[in-house]
Amino acid sequence: MTDKDITETTSVWEAISDTPGEAYNRQLRADLMTAIRAQIDRFGWSQAVAADNLGVTQPRISDLHRGKLSKFSLDALVNLGSKVGVHLDVHIDTDHTLTGH
């Protein structure tokens, strides 16, 4: 392996994603999953109780606890989060360095 074979990235999500948008989406989903799991733990809910309270199956909660990111869309996590008091704050920033062609 040479220095030319090594690509420096700022996050693991950037390293495993094809585009910056995909990396950002994965990062947001991972952050939401972590926050939702923390709330479930804070409430002291078992997976069965969490599933019942959130209106999903116990295997779905198991996927959440195991960090199975690919099984959850950002939309699904926003909806689950809202049920446990986890809210996503959206900040829209425009990159003025890009030009449309």
N, C-alpha and C positions, 0 to 999 in steps of 0.2 A: 504494500500500500504506500502510495506517495502522498505528499501534501496536496497534490492536485485531486486526489481521490476523496479528500476530506472536505465536507461542506459544513460550515458553521451555521448553526441555527440558534434562535433565541428561545425556543421552547420545544418540548417533545412533540407537541401537536404540529408545529411547523415542520419538524423532521419527518413525520409520517403522513403528511397531507400533500396533495398535489397542488393546491392553490392556497394563497393567504386566506381567502374566504372560508375554505374548508377548515383550515387550522383554527380560525376564529370561532367558527361554529362548534367545533369540538371542544375548544376551551370553555365556551359559554355553557355547553351541555355538562361538561365535567364539573364546573363550578356549581351549577344548579343541583346536580346529583349529590354533591358533597353537602350542600346546604340542606337539601331535603332529608338526606340520611341523618344529619345532625339533629334536625327538628324531630324526626321520628324517635331517635334515641333520647332526646331531651324529654319527650312525652312519655318515654318508658313503654312504648308500644311494641308488642311482639310483631312479627311479620304478618301473622293472621289478623291481628287487630288493625294494623296499619292498612292492610288490604281492604278490610271491611270499611274502615273509616274513609278511605280514599276512593272506594268504589272500583277497585281493580282486583285481580287475582293475587293469591299469595305468591305464585311463581313470578309475577311481575315485580312484586316487592323484592323478591330474592334477586332478580336481575338488577334492580336498583342498588341493593346492598353489595352486590358483587362488582358493581361498576361496569356493567355491560353497556357501554356507551352506544354501541351500534344498534341496540334494541330500543333506543329512545330518541324521538325527534325533539327539537327545541320546543316545539309547540306542546308536545305531551308533557315535557318537564315543567313548562310554564304553568300548565293546568294543574299538575300535581302540586307544584310549589304553592300555588294560590290557596290550595286547600289546607296547607299547614303553616301558612303565614310567611312563606318565602316569596318575595316579589323581585322581579327583574326590573332594574332601572335602565331605560334605554337612553343613550346619548348618541346623537347623530353628528358625525364629524365628516366634513367633506374634504377630500384630499385635493387641494388646489394645484398640485404639481402635475397631475395628469391632464392630458389634453385629448379630446375626442377626435378620432380620425375617421 
